[in-house]
Amino acid sequence: MIDWLAFLLVFVSALVGTVVVVSSYSLGVRLLTISGRTPIVTPAEFTDAITVVTPAEIRQAEKRAAKAARKSPLSESQKRAALVGAWACFTLSGIAVIFGIYLIVGEHLIKIFS
């Protein structure tokens, strides 16, 4: 016999957890970009990579990011508030992930250490 109420509870909590993690992380990246700190990740070079980014292309992307940061209409205090908001979103995302891990293995850890 299937306990459909428990199944629905797990489904809804997984959906809500996913929405919280993805939304808070993406909002954090957006706020980080608004604050003028565009995250530039240089791609790793693999021997079997489909596309290889040249150092000139990386410099060009960094120049575009710096130009976009200079053109920002926000004041310094607004940029600082956006940065604080970004880190708050990243923290919320991390807490949600840690809480999800706790829900999965928490009871087992309590039994082990008891």
N, C-alpha and C positions, 0 to 999 in steps of 0.2 A: 504494500500500500504506500502510495506517495503522499507525503505531507505537502500539499500544494501551497499552504500558507507559508511554510518555512522556505519553500522554493522561491516564492514571490518575494519574501523578505531578503533572501540572499541576492536575487536578481536586482532588486531596487537598490540595495546598499552598494552593490558592485557598480551599478550605473551612476549613482550619485558620487561615489568615490572617484570614478573615472572622470566625471565632469568637473569635480573640484580640482583634481590634480592637473588635468590638461588646461582648464580655464585659468587657474592661478599661475601656472608656468608661462602660458602664452601671454597673459596680461603682464607678467613680470618682464618678459623679453620686450614687449612693446614699451613699457615704461622705461626700461633701461635704454632703449633706443631713443625715446623722447628726451631723456636726460642728457643725451649727447655722448653716451658711452656705447656706441654700436659694437655688438659682439662680432668680431672678425675672427673666424677660425680658419687657419691655413690648412688646406687639405693635406693629408698624408699622401706620400707618393708610394704607390704600389706598383710592382712590376707588371701586374695584369690589369691595371686600371683602364677603364674605358676612356676617360678623359684625364689629361694631366694638365694642371694649372701651372703656368710658367711663373717665375718670380716677377716678371713684368706685369702680368695680370693681377698678381697679389698686390703689388704696389699701386696699381691703378684702382683697385677696389678700396684700398686703404685711403687713397686720396679722395675718392668719392665720399667715403664715410666721414672724413675730416671736413670736407666741404659742406656736407649736409649738417654736421654738428655746428659749424660756424653760422649757417643760415637759419638756425632755430630762432623762432620769434619769442621763445620763453625767456623770462628773466632768470637770473642765477638762483633765486630762492625757489622758483617753480621747477627748475631743473633738479635742485636738491630734493624737493618734495617728491618728484618723480622717481629719483634714485631710492629714496627711503621706501616709497611705495613698491618699487620693483623688488627690493630685498624682503619686504613684508610678504609679497606674493610668493617669492621663492621659499621663504620660511614656511608659509602655509602649505605649499605643495609638499615640502619635505616632511612636515608634521603629518599630513594626510597619508603619505607613503609609510611612514613609521607606524602610524596607528593601524593601517591595514596589515602590516606585518605582525604587529602585536595581536590583532584579532585572529590571525591565522595560527601563530605558534605560541601565543601568550599562555594559554591554559596548559600546554605541554611543558613549558618552562617552569611554571609554578609547581607542577607535579614533580618535575625532576629535582628542583631545589628544596622541596618540602620534606 
